[in-house]
Amino acid sequence: LTVVQHNVADDNADPAGTARALADSGADLIALQELVDPDLDTYRRTLAPRYPYHSVQGTVGLWSRHPLTGARALDIRPQDITEPWRRALRAEVRSPYGTVAAYVVHLPSVRLGPGGLASARRDESAALLGGILAADPSDRIVLAGDLNGTVDDRGLAPLTSRLVAPERGLALSYPAALPLARIDQVLARGAHVPAVRTLPATGSDHLPVLVRVVLHGAS
């Protein structure tokens, strides 16, 4: 499976152009974050011809060339957030290579405060998501998201200890104007991820990343 991961930015000035660029990648799955009205309708309309199956939960969404079933929101909200907050979903992809559990997530940002970098919210969400992954019986899992951290970040250990990261490729994704780190990730279980690369800039402050996920046991 080929997977594109992209935080499209809630202030994206060209959502239609962004959607067209992502569709032109030819990926099997497109995972998006920061989907907001009225741009959401633009993404739906533009991606529909090539990606007839999709699910949006809160501000995250998954578009697929293959049928989706059982799509639902996941609760990874930090305890101190009281307003509505839906930034994770799970769906099953009925791919030609078998069923795959697909996750799309957007972990909280790491903020610079008086005491330095504050990652408590992100780490709490990562721990909640790690518990969900640990309980997931699926043999094959693909997780795509803006994790607001690199795969070497200890705060993401609840995820990286359970899923494999790309084997090759730097693919710095943020900020788009001068990328310094890859915080947009595609991780997997029951598969390996040979490489990751970035796609050209869109109207977002993130660059899209594209990976090929080789599922174990796929013919």
MDAnalysis code that builds the backbone (N, CA, C; Angstrom):
import MDAnalysis as mda
import numpy as np

u = mda.Universe.empty(657, n_residues=219, atom_resindex=np.repeat(np.arange(219), 3), trajectory=True)
u.add_TopologyAttr("name", ["N", "CA", "C"] * 219)
u.add_TopologyAttr("resid", np.arange(1, 220))
u.add_TopologyAttr("resname", ["LEU", "THR", "VAL", "VAL", "GLN", "HIS", "ASN", "VAL", "ALA", "ASP", "ASP", "ASN", "ALA", "ASP", "PRO", "ALA", "GLY", "THR", "ALA", "ARG", "ALA", "LEU", "ALA", "ASP", "SER", "GLY", "ALA", "ASP", "LEU", "ILE", "ALA", "LEU", "GLN", "GLU", "LEU", "VAL", "ASP", "PRO", "ASP", "LEU", "ASP", "THR", "TYR", "ARG", "ARG", "THR", "LEU", "ALA", "PRO", "ARG", "TYR", "PRO", "TYR", "HIS", "SER", "VAL", "GLN", "GLY", "THR", "VAL", "GLY", "LEU", "TRP", "SER", "ARG", "HIS", "PRO", "LEU", "THR", "GLY", "ALA", "ARG", "ALA", "LEU", "ASP", "ILE", "ARG", "PRO", "GLN", "ASP", "ILE", "THR", "GLU", "PRO", "TRP", "ARG", "ARG", "ALA", "LEU", "ARG", "ALA", "GLU", "VAL", "ARG", "SER", "PRO", "TYR", "GLY", "THR", "VAL", "ALA", "ALA", "TYR", "VAL", "VAL", "HIS", "LEU", "PRO", "SER", "VAL", "ARG", "LEU", "GLY", "PRO", "GLY", "GLY", "LEU", "ALA", "SER", "ALA", "ARG", "ARG", "ASP", "GLU", "SER", "ALA", "ALA", "LEU", "LEU", "GLY", "GLY", "ILE", "LEU", "ALA", "ALA", "ASP", "PRO", "SER", "ASP", "ARG", "ILE", "VAL", "LEU", "ALA", "GLY", "ASP", "LEU", "ASN", "GLY", "THR", "VAL", "ASP", "ASP", "ARG", "GLY", "LEU", "ALA", "PRO", "LEU", "THR", "SER", "ARG", "LEU", "VAL", "ALA", "PRO", "GLU", "ARG", "GLY", "LEU", "ALA", "LEU", "SER", "TYR", "PRO", "ALA", "ALA", "LEU", "PRO", "LEU", "ALA", "ARG", "ILE", "ASP", "GLN", "VAL", "LEU", "ALA", "ARG", "GLY", "ALA", "HIS", "VAL", "PRO", "ALA", "VAL", "ARG", "THR", "LEU", "PRO", "ALA", "THR", "GLY", "SER", "ASP", "HIS", "LEU", "PRO", "VAL", "LEU", "VAL", "ARG", "VAL", "VAL", "LEU", "HIS", "GLY", "ALA", "SER"])
u.atoms.positions = np.array([
    [0.850, -1.195, 0.000],
    [0.000, 0.000, 0.000],
    [0.881, 1.239, 0.000],
    [0.470, 2.240, -0.740],
    [1.129, 3.538, -0.634],
    [0.228, 4.459, 0.184],
    [0.859, 5.227, 1.059],
    [0.133, 6.069, 2.011],
    [0.712, 7.477, 1.965],
    [-0.160, 8.468, 1.866],
    [0.235, 9.868, 2.007],
    [-0.305, 10.385, 3.329],
    [0.562, 11.048, 4.081],
    [0.196, 11.692, 5.333],
    [0.416, 13.192, 5.171],
    [-0.622, 13.999, 5.545],
    [-0.482, 15.446, 5.386],
    [-1.359, 16.196, 6.370],
    [-0.730, 17.074, 7.143],
    [-1.461, 18.083, 7.906],
    [-1.700, 19.240, 6.938],
    [-2.966, 19.409, 6.535],
    [-3.264, 20.370, 5.462],
    [-3.319, 21.815, 5.951],
    [-3.315, 22.034, 7.269],
    [-3.346, 23.358, 7.902],
    [-4.738, 23.973, 7.829],
    [-5.226, 24.407, 8.971],
    [-6.581, 24.956, 9.021],
    [-6.687, 26.337, 8.381],
    [-5.539, 26.955, 8.029],
    [-5.560, 28.249, 7.344],
    [-5.055, 28.128, 5.910],
    [-5.127, 26.935, 5.349],
    [-4.664, 26.688, 3.986],
    [-5.467, 27.560, 3.000],
    [-4.752, 28.348, 2.203],
    [-5.424, 29.255, 1.272],
    [-5.836, 28.571, -0.023],
    [-5.388, 27.339, -0.254],
    [-5.689, 26.652, -1.507],
    [-6.022, 25.180, -1.245],
    [-7.140, 24.906, -0.552],
    [-7.470, 23.512, -0.263],
    [-7.718, 22.685, -1.516],
    [-8.292, 23.270, -2.548],
    [-8.541, 22.512, -3.771],
    [-7.230, 22.110, -4.432],
    [-6.287, 23.033, -4.514],
    [-4.988, 22.709, -5.071],
    [-4.259, 21.674, -4.254],
    [-4.373, 21.771, -2.933],
    [-3.762, 20.783, -2.055],
    [-4.357, 19.412, -2.308],
    [-5.681, 19.332, -2.382],
    [-6.348, 18.044, -2.617],
    [-5.949, 17.453, -3.960],
    [-5.862, 18.293, -4.986],
    [-5.475, 17.790, -6.307],
    [-4.055, 17.235, -6.281],
    [-3.158, 17.927, -5.609],
    [-1.779, 17.462, -5.525],
    [-1.686, 16.125, -4.801],
    [-2.456, 15.959, -3.748],
    [-2.440, 14.702, -3.006],
    [-3.028, 13.576, -3.848],
    [-4.106, 13.850, -4.552],
    [-4.710, 12.831, -5.416],
    [-3.752, 12.415, -6.524],
    [-2.977, 13.364, -7.031],
    [-2.039, 13.063, -8.103],
    [-0.904, 12.157, -7.647],
    [-0.728, 12.005, -6.349],
    [0.309, 11.092, -5.840],
    [0.001, 9.642, -6.181],
    [-1.276, 9.339, -6.418],
    [-1.676, 7.971, -6.721],
    [-1.682, 7.040, -5.529],
    [-1.600, 7.579, -4.329],
    [-1.550, 6.747, -3.126],
    [-2.841, 5.956, -2.948],
    [-2.735, 4.835, -2.251],
    [-3.929, 4.063, -1.899],
    [-4.719, 4.748, -0.797],
    [-4.004, 5.316, 0.170],
    [-4.628, 5.955, 1.337],
    [-4.081, 7.362, 1.489],
    [-4.954, 8.299, 1.843],
    [-4.553, 9.666, 2.154],
    [-5.093, 10.012, 3.529],
    [-4.190, 10.327, 4.448],
    [-4.549, 10.678, 5.830],
    [-4.333, 12.173, 6.026],
    [-5.370, 12.876, 6.501],
    [-5.316, 14.326, 6.633],
    [-5.666, 14.766, 8.042],
    [-5.033, 15.878, 8.448],
    [-5.351, 16.518, 9.723],
    [-5.650, 17.999, 9.486],
    [-6.272, 18.620, 10.499],
    [-6.699, 20.026, 10.485],
    [-7.730, 20.280, 9.391],
    [-8.686, 19.375, 9.287],
    [-9.810, 19.561, 8.379],
    [-10.865, 20.427, 9.061],
    [-11.184, 21.543, 8.470],
    [-12.151, 22.476, 9.068],
    [-13.120, 22.946, 7.987],
    [-14.309, 23.375, 8.442],
    [-15.286, 23.979, 7.533],
    [-14.821, 25.387, 7.166],
    [-15.072, 25.859, 5.948],
    [-15.766, 25.174, 4.848],
    [-14.838, 24.352, 3.956],
    [-13.544, 24.290, 4.298],
    [-12.586, 23.590, 3.435],
    [-12.882, 22.101, 3.318],
    [-13.500, 21.525, 4.346],
    [-13.760, 20.086, 4.333],
    [-14.557, 19.679, 3.094],
    [-15.561, 20.468, 2.730],
    [-16.350, 20.148, 1.536],
    [-15.482, 20.158, 0.280],
    [-14.501, 21.038, 0.241],
    [-13.598, 21.099, -0.907],
    [-12.770, 19.832, -1.010],
    [-12.253, 19.363, 0.120],
    [-11.472, 18.120, 0.100],
    [-12.351, 16.943, -0.326],
    [-13.546, 16.882, 0.214],
    [-14.451, 15.791, -0.161],
    [-14.741, 15.800, -1.661],
    [-15.078, 16.953, -2.179],
    [-15.464, 17.068, -3.591],
    [-14.277, 16.779, -4.511],
    [-13.107, 17.287, -4.168],
    [-11.945, 17.151, -5.039],
    [-11.372, 15.740, -5.020],
    [-11.402, 15.091, -3.866],
    [-10.814, 13.753, -3.754],
    [-11.771, 12.645, -4.186],
    [-13.061, 12.925, -4.209],
    [-14.065, 11.876, -4.452],
    [-13.864, 11.085, -5.741],
    [-13.505, 11.715, -6.879],
    [-13.406, 10.928, -8.116],
    [-12.384, 9.795, -8.033],
    [-11.294, 9.998, -7.320],
    [-10.255, 8.963, -7.240],
    [-10.302, 8.193, -5.927],
    [-10.946, 8.791, -4.931],
    [-10.992, 8.172, -3.599],
    [-12.452, 8.107, -3.150],
    [-13.168, 7.080, -3.589],
    [-14.617, 7.034, -3.329],
    [-14.980, 6.695, -1.891],
    [-14.015, 6.259, -1.102],
    [-14.293, 5.853, 0.279],
    [-13.559, 6.807, 1.227],
    [-14.299, 7.320, 2.199],
    [-13.621, 8.188, 3.158],
    [-14.388, 8.231, 4.467],
    [-13.672, 8.645, 5.502],
    [-14.279, 8.888, 6.813],
    [-13.601, 10.096, 7.425],
    [-14.413, 10.997, 7.975],
    [-13.905, 12.155, 8.708],
    [-14.476, 12.104, 10.115],
    [-13.596, 12.210, 11.094],
    [-13.989, 12.240, 12.500],
    [-13.348, 13.470, 13.127],
    [-14.165, 14.456, 13.456],
    [-13.605, 15.698, 13.986],
    [-12.767, 16.382, 12.920],
    [-11.488, 16.592, 13.207],
    [-10.601, 17.307, 12.278],
    [-9.622, 16.381, 11.572],
    [-9.822, 15.066, 11.662],
    [-8.959, 14.131, 10.948],
    [-9.794, 13.319, 9.963],
    [-9.163, 12.918, 8.868],
    [-9.897, 12.172, 7.857],
    [-9.018, 11.185, 7.115],
    [-9.653, 10.164, 6.565],
    [-8.981, 9.131, 5.773],
    [-9.727, 8.964, 4.461],
    [-9.001, 9.066, 3.349],
    [-9.537, 8.809, 2.018],
    [-8.857, 7.572, 1.452],
    [-9.634, 6.718, 0.796],
    [-9.115, 5.425, 0.358],
    [-9.629, 5.059, -1.026],
    [-8.773, 4.378, -1.787],
    [-9.193, 3.797, -3.055],
    [-9.931, 2.486, -2.832],
    [-9.820, 1.934, -1.623],
    [-10.410, 0.640, -1.295],
    [-11.499, 0.832, -0.236],
    [-12.462, -0.088, -0.162],
    [-13.573, 0.083, 0.783],
    [-13.116, 0.201, 2.228],
    [-13.822, 1.030, 2.977],
    [-13.592, 1.218, 4.412],
    [-14.795, 0.677, 5.178],
    [-14.539, 0.060, 6.312],
    [-15.611, -0.393, 7.194],
    [-15.255, -0.046, 8.631],
    [-16.290, 0.051, 9.452],
    [-16.099, 0.216, 10.889],
    [-15.400, 1.489, 11.313],
    [-15.502, 2.547, 10.528],
    [-14.813, 3.788, 10.884],
    [-15.417, 4.392, 12.145],
    [-14.562, 4.821, 13.045],
    [-15.042, 5.427, 14.288],
    [-13.983, 6.353, 14.872],
    [-14.450, 7.297, 15.675],
    [-13.541, 8.192, 16.386],
    [-12.917, 7.467, 17.568],
    [-11.719, 7.883, 17.933],
    [-11.021, 7.357, 19.099],
    [-10.815, 8.488, 20.100],
    [-10.907, 8.154, 21.377],
    [-10.756, 9.163, 22.422],
    [-9.316, 9.175, 22.924],
    [-8.542, 10.163, 22.469],
    [-7.181, 10.338, 22.979],
    [-7.022, 11.759, 23.539],
    [-8.117, 12.326, 24.015],
    [-8.117, 13.703, 24.519],
    [-7.434, 13.782, 25.874],
    [-6.466, 14.688, 26.034],
    [-5.865, 14.903, 27.359],
    [-6.921, 15.352, 28.367],
    [-6.710, 15.000, 29.616],
    [-7.717, 15.247, 30.650],
    [-8.029, 16.724, 30.848],
    [-7.060, 17.595, 30.616],
    [-7.307, 19.012, 30.913],
    [-7.994, 19.752, 29.768],
    [-8.300, 19.062, 28.667],
    [-9.044, 19.677, 27.572],
    [-10.518, 19.343, 27.757],
    [-11.330, 20.364, 27.932],
    [-12.751, 20.152, 28.232],
    [-13.657, 20.403, 27.024],
    [-13.165, 21.162, 26.021],
    [-13.991, 21.442, 24.854],
    [-14.010, 20.232, 23.916],
    [-14.945, 20.212, 22.962],
    [-14.978, 19.112, 21.991],
    [-13.626, 18.965, 21.301],
    [-13.170, 17.724, 21.185],
    [-11.806, 17.481, 20.690],
    [-11.747, 16.069, 20.136],
    [-11.842, 15.953, 18.806],
    [-11.770, 14.632, 18.156],
    [-10.656, 14.680, 17.120],
    [-9.573, 14.008, 17.425],
    [-8.397, 14.075, 16.563],
    [-7.789, 12.699, 16.325],
    [-8.617, 11.666, 16.315],
    [-8.115, 10.328, 15.993],
    [-9.266, 9.475, 15.471],
    [-8.949, 8.613, 14.513],
    [-9.943, 7.673, 14.010],
    [-9.289, 6.342, 13.691],
    [-10.134, 5.321, 13.622],
    [-9.717, 3.992, 13.188],
    [-10.736, 3.477, 12.182],
    [-10.254, 2.884, 11.105],
    [-11.110, 2.259, 10.115],
    [-10.400, 1.035, 9.565],
    [-11.159, 0.103, 9.035],
    [-10.571, -1.067, 8.393],
    [-10.615, -0.887, 6.884],
    [-9.468, -1.092, 6.256],
    [-9.330, -0.967, 4.815],
    [-9.379, -2.362, 4.204],
    [-10.327, -2.575, 3.308],
    [-10.436, -3.859, 2.609],
    [-9.569, -3.780, 1.353],
    [-8.285, -3.954, 1.527],
    [-7.343, -3.786, 0.424],
    [-7.209, -5.072, -0.386],
    [-6.626, -5.016, -1.580],
    [-6.389, -6.229, -2.361],
    [-5.431, -7.192, -1.674],
    [-4.725, -6.706, -0.658],
    [-3.732, -7.515, 0.040],
    [-4.235, -8.009, 1.385],
    [-5.517, -7.806, 1.645],
    [-6.098, -8.198, 2.913],
    [-6.538, -6.991, 3.721],
    [-7.184, -7.259, 4.838],
    [-7.710, -6.186, 5.673],
    [-6.597, -5.546, 6.501],
    [-6.625, -4.231, 6.564],
    [-5.648, -3.455, 7.312],
    [-6.392, -2.486, 8.231],
    [-6.000, -2.435, 9.489],
    [-6.540, -1.435, 10.412],
    [-5.761, -0.137, 10.215],
    [-6.455, 0.922, 9.817],
    [-5.815, 2.213, 9.544],
    [-6.194, 3.215, 10.632],
    [-5.198, 3.855, 11.168],
    [-5.378, 4.912, 12.161],
    [-4.924, 6.241, 11.553],
    [-5.691, 7.302, 11.819],
    [-5.280, 8.657, 11.475],
    [-5.354, 9.478, 12.757],
    [-4.258, 10.162, 13.091],
    [-4.205, 10.844, 14.385],
    [-3.515, 12.206, 14.243],
    [-3.830, 13.073, 15.174],
    [-3.156, 14.367, 15.299],
    [-2.917, 14.596, 16.786],
    [-1.694, 14.372, 17.212],
    [-1.367, 14.557, 18.623],
    [-1.197, 16.039, 18.932],
    [-1.398, 16.439, 20.200],
    [-1.250, 17.850, 20.567],
    [0.148, 18.377, 20.276],
    [0.207, 19.671, 20.050],
    [1.480, 20.322, 19.751],
    [2.364, 20.388, 20.982],
    [3.651, 20.457, 20.736],
    [4.639, 20.741, 21.785],
    [4.865, 22.244, 21.776],
    [4.600, 22.898, 22.913],
    [4.668, 24.352, 22.977],
    [5.878, 24.815, 23.780],
    [6.386, 25.971, 23.404],
    [7.474, 26.590, 24.145],
    [6.878, 27.494, 25.213],
    [7.173, 27.177, 26.479],
    [6.670, 27.963, 27.597],
    [7.789, 28.454, 28.483],
    [7.439, 29.058, 29.625],
    [8.458, 29.598, 30.532],
    [9.451, 28.532, 31.005],
    [8.986, 27.297, 31.125],
    [9.864, 26.227, 31.592],
    [10.518, 25.439, 30.483],
    [10.382, 25.923, 29.233],
    [10.946, 25.199, 28.097],
    [9.841, 24.549, 27.270],
    [10.168, 23.474, 26.583],
    [9.202, 22.784, 25.737],
    [8.227, 21.987, 26.598],
    [6.938, 22.224, 26.392],
    [5.894, 21.546, 27.171],
    [5.240, 20.478, 26.296],
    [5.463, 19.215, 26.637],
    [4.959, 18.114, 25.816],
    [3.982, 17.229, 26.571],
    [3.516, 17.655, 27.746],
    [2.704, 16.773, 28.598],
    [1.430, 16.331, 27.887],
    [0.747, 17.252, 27.202],
    [-0.493, 16.889, 26.512],
    [-0.217, 15.876, 25.397],
    [0.814, 16.152, 24.604],
    [1.142, 15.219, 23.531],
    [1.479, 13.841, 24.077],
    [2.283, 13.819, 25.136],
    [2.693, 12.537, 25.710],
    [1.501, 11.779, 26.285],
    [0.553, 12.522, 26.876],
    [-0.643, 11.875, 27.421],
    [-1.474, 11.251, 26.299],
    [-1.639, 11.995, 25.197],
    [-2.379, 11.454, 24.057],
    [-1.663, 10.244, 23.465],
    [-0.348, 10.309, 23.380],
    [0.413, 9.184, 22.847],
    [0.244, 7.951, 23.722],
    [0.210, 8.147, 25.043],
    [0.022, 7.011, 25.950],
    [-1.371, 6.401, 25.790],
    [-2.386, 7.261, 25.645],
    [-3.745, 6.748, 25.429],
    [-3.825, 5.967, 24.121],
    [-3.211, 6.499, 23.079],
    [-3.215, 5.812, 21.790],
    [-2.427, 4.516, 21.859],
    [-1.329, 4.528, 22.596],
    [-0.560, 3.301, 22.758],
    [-1.369, 2.202, 23.414],
    [-2.209, 2.568, 24.382],
    [-3.077, 1.574, 25.015],
    [-4.094, 0.999, 24.040],
    [-4.628, 1.860, 23.163],
    [-5.574, 1.385, 22.141],
    [-4.884, 0.431, 21.176],
    [-3.668, 0.773, 20.764],
    [-2.922, -0.098, 19.861],
    [-2.604, -1.441, 20.512],
    [-2.261, -1.407, 21.788],
    [-1.935, -2.648, 22.484],
    [-3.121, -3.593, 22.531],
    [-4.324, -3.041, 22.583],
    [-5.534, -3.863, 22.660],
    [-6.088, -4.230, 21.295],
    [-5.529, -3.682, 20.232],
    [-6.048, -3.938, 18.885],
    [-5.611, -5.330, 18.427],
    [-6.546, -6.215, 18.094],
    [-6.176, -7.576, 17.710],
    [-5.705, -7.709, 16.266],
    [-5.743, -6.638, 15.509],
    [-5.403, -6.722, 14.090],
    [-3.947, -7.112, 13.886],
    [-3.723, -7.985, 12.925],
    [-2.360, -8.380, 12.580],
    [-1.631, -7.286, 11.813],
    [-2.391, -6.491, 11.048],
    [-1.805, -5.457, 10.205],
    [-2.391, -4.107, 10.562],
    [-1.515, -3.183, 10.925],
    [-1.924, -1.837, 11.314],
    [-1.054, -0.831, 10.570],
    [-1.686, 0.219, 10.068],
    [-0.973, 1.376, 9.533],
    [-1.467, 2.609, 10.282],
    [-0.544, 3.355, 10.853],
    [-0.880, 4.579, 11.576],
    [-0.228, 5.747, 10.861],
    [-1.033, 6.736, 10.488],
    [-0.532, 7.939, 9.834],
    [-0.983, 9.145, 10.631],
    [-0.069, 10.080, 10.853],
    [-0.496, 11.243, 11.610],
    [0.574, 12.289, 11.784],
    [0.105, 13.455, 12.176],
    [0.981, 14.515, 12.675],
    [1.177, 14.209, 14.156],
    [2.334, 13.645, 14.478],
    [2.596, 13.215, 15.856],
    [3.320, 14.286, 16.658],
    [3.633, 15.403, 16.029],
    [4.321, 16.495, 16.708],
    [5.564, 16.007, 17.446],
    [6.295, 15.122, 16.788],
    [7.547, 14.623, 17.333],
    [8.200, 13.693, 16.336],
    [9.503, 13.528, 16.451],
    [10.227, 12.602, 15.596],
    [10.134, 11.199, 16.182],
    [10.517, 10.209, 15.392],
    [10.422, 8.823, 15.871],
    [11.426, 8.547, 16.991],
    [12.386, 9.447, 17.198],
    [13.356, 9.283, 18.284],
    [12.898, 9.946, 19.579],
    [11.780, 10.634, 19.545],
    [11.269, 11.337, 20.723],
    [10.747, 10.321, 21.738],
    [11.262, 10.382, 22.957],
    [10.861, 9.404, 23.986],
    [9.383, 9.512, 24.332],
    [8.788, 10.679, 24.129],
    [7.365, 10.837, 24.414],
    [6.484, 10.019, 23.498],
    [7.021, 9.602, 22.362],
    [6.252, 8.792, 21.420],
    [6.533, 7.300, 21.575],
    [7.258, 6.920, 22.605],
    [7.594, 5.511, 22.816],
    [6.370, 4.596, 22.898],
    [5.208, 5.051, 23.450],
    [4.031, 4.166, 23.436],
    [3.605, 3.753, 22.026],
    [4.010, 4.524, 21.016],
    [3.688, 4.201, 19.626],
    [4.858, 3.495, 18.944],
    [6.047, 4.064, 19.064],
    [7.198, 3.520, 18.349],
    [7.666, 2.188, 18.918],
    [7.271, 1.877, 20.151],
    [7.620, 0.564, 20.707],
    [6.701, -0.529, 20.171],
    [5.590, -0.142, 19.567],
    [4.605, -1.115, 19.068],
    [4.529, -1.151, 17.541],
    [5.088, -0.143, 16.883],
    [4.988, -0.019, 15.440],
    [6.376, 0.251, 14.858],
    [6.578, -0.140, 13.607],
    [7.867, 0.105, 12.967],
    [7.814, 1.383, 12.158],
    [8.958, 2.045, 12.080],
    [9.096, 3.295, 11.339],
    [9.745, 3.018, 9.983],
    [9.734, 3.994, 9.079],
    [10.425, 3.815, 7.798],
    [11.901, 3.481, 7.996],
    [12.402, 2.622, 7.135],
    [13.781, 2.165, 7.246],
    [14.768, 3.151, 6.623],
    [14.321, 3.911, 5.617],
    [15.209, 4.847, 4.934],
    [14.446, 6.127, 4.625],
    [15.211, 7.196, 4.499],
    [14.629, 8.469, 4.085],
    [14.590, 9.481, 5.210],
    [15.075, 10.681, 4.927],
    [15.053, 11.747, 5.929],
    [13.680, 12.408, 5.965],
    [13.199, 12.868, 4.817],
    [11.832, 13.373, 4.645],
    [11.427, 14.372, 5.724],
    [12.203, 15.431, 5.888],
    [11.850, 16.475, 6.846],
    [10.571, 17.162, 6.369],
    [9.602, 17.310, 7.266],
    [8.276, 17.764, 6.832],
    [7.818, 19.084, 7.446],
    [8.552, 19.612, 8.425],
    [8.056, 20.813, 9.108],
    [9.226, 21.660, 9.600],
    [9.084, 23.006, 9.472],
    [8.057, 23.734, 8.713],
    [8.346, 23.672, 7.223],
    [7.309, 23.793, 6.419],
    [7.440, 23.571, 4.981],
    [8.464, 24.500, 4.333],
    [8.536, 25.750, 4.805],
    [9.434, 26.722, 4.181],
    [10.906, 26.372, 4.396],
    [11.222, 25.792, 5.522],
    [12.596, 25.384, 5.846],
    [12.519, 24.173, 6.777],
    [12.284, 22.995, 6.227],
    [12.019, 21.816, 7.076],
    [13.202, 21.475, 7.976],
    [12.890, 21.285, 9.247],
    [13.908, 20.973, 10.245],
    [13.729, 19.583, 10.848],
    [12.515, 19.020, 10.772],
    [12.251, 17.726, 11.394],
    [11.091, 17.054, 10.690],
    [11.030, 15.734, 10.793],
    [9.843, 15.017, 10.317],
    [8.971, 14.706, 11.517],
    [7.853, 15.436, 11.610],
    [6.898, 15.191, 12.678],
    [5.629, 14.545, 12.124],
    [5.586, 14.396, 10.796],
    [4.488, 13.694, 10.126],
    [4.963, 12.270, 9.857],
    [4.255, 11.291, 10.424],
    [4.770, 9.928, 10.450],
    [3.780, 8.930, 9.860],
    [4.337, 7.861, 9.296],
    [3.575, 6.672, 8.941],
    [4.292, 5.486, 9.563],
    [3.613, 4.804, 10.472],
    [4.162, 3.668, 11.209],
    [3.294, 2.450, 10.941],
    [3.829, 1.264, 11.185],
    [3.070, 0.065, 10.829],
    [3.370, -1.096, 11.764],
    [2.426, -2.044, 11.786],
    [2.602, -3.336, 12.449],
    [2.176, -4.424, 11.470],
    [2.877, -5.562, 11.508],
    [2.585, -6.613, 10.554],
    [2.996, -6.221, 9.152],
    [4.010, -5.382, 9.063],
    [4.472, -4.853, 7.787],
    [5.848, -4.237, 8.004],
    [6.493, -3.868, 6.904],
    [7.650, -3.001, 7.033],
    [7.498, -1.840, 6.070],
    [8.204, -0.772, 6.383],
    [8.086, 0.479, 5.633],
    [9.465, 0.770, 5.050],
    [9.685, 0.414, 3.784],
    [11.039, 0.519, 3.234],
    [11.603, 1.943, 3.234],
    [10.775, 2.928, 2.912],
    [11.311, 4.281, 2.772],
    [10.195, 5.305, 2.881],
    [10.608, 6.542, 3.158],
    [9.689, 7.667, 3.234],
    [10.285, 8.819, 2.449],
    [9.428, 9.587, 1.789],
    [9.894, 10.784, 1.088],
    [8.832, 11.865, 1.173],
    [9.249, 13.094, 0.991],
    [8.304, 14.203, 0.980],
    [7.799, 14.448, -0.433],
    [6.632, 15.058, -0.513],
    [6.065, 15.535, -1.767],
    [6.210, 17.058, -1.817],
    [6.020, 17.669, -2.984],
    [6.157, 19.128, -3.082],
    [5.199, 19.870, -2.151],
    [5.591, 21.071, -1.809],
    [4.806, 21.897, -0.887],
    [3.416, 22.180, -1.444],
    [2.456, 22.266, -0.512],
    [1.088, 22.658, -0.823],
    [0.827, 24.008, -0.158],
    [-0.414, 24.317, 0.121],
    [-0.728, 25.547, 0.832],
    [-0.594, 25.423, 2.336],
    [-0.004, 24.325, 2.810],
    [0.134, 24.060, 4.241],
    [1.515, 24.452, 4.745],
    [1.632, 24.573, 6.063],
    [2.944, 24.782, 6.679],
    [3.668, 23.465, 6.934],
    [3.065, 22.333, 6.552],
    [3.707, 21.025, 6.569],
    [3.903, 20.555, 5.135],
    [4.899, 19.716, 4.906],
    [5.025, 19.019, 3.635],
    [4.334, 17.664, 3.736],
    [3.698, 17.208, 2.666],
    [3.164, 15.846, 2.676],
    [4.308, 14.836, 2.670],
    [4.074, 13.686, 3.290],
    [5.035, 12.587, 3.199],
    [4.341, 11.384, 2.573],
    [5.108, 10.614, 1.794],
    [4.586, 9.440, 1.116],
    [5.443, 8.241, 1.464],
    [4.795, 7.122, 1.785],
    [5.515, 5.889, 2.088],
    [4.867, 4.726, 1.352],
    [5.653, 3.671, 1.186],
    [5.123, 2.401, 0.698],
    [5.194, 1.421, 1.859],
    [4.064, 0.832, 2.188],
    [3.973, -0.116, 3.289],
    [3.855, -1.518, 2.705],
    [4.799, -2.377, 3.022],
    [4.808, -3.746, 2.519],
    [4.228, -4.641, 3.616],
    [3.048, -5.166, 3.361],
    [2.339, -5.960, 4.364],
    [2.913, -7.370, 4.421],
    [3.117, -7.868, 5.618],
    [3.588, -9.233, 5.786],
    [2.526, -10.214, 5.279],
    [2.969, -11.169, 4.512],
    [2.074, -12.182, 4.014],
    [1.321, -11.805, 2.772],
    [1.525, -10.576, 2.273],
    [0.821, -10.149, 1.057],
    [1.485, -10.778, -0.153],
    [0.691, -11.174, -1.114],
    [1.223, -11.781, -2.335],
    [1.496, -10.711, -3.376],
])
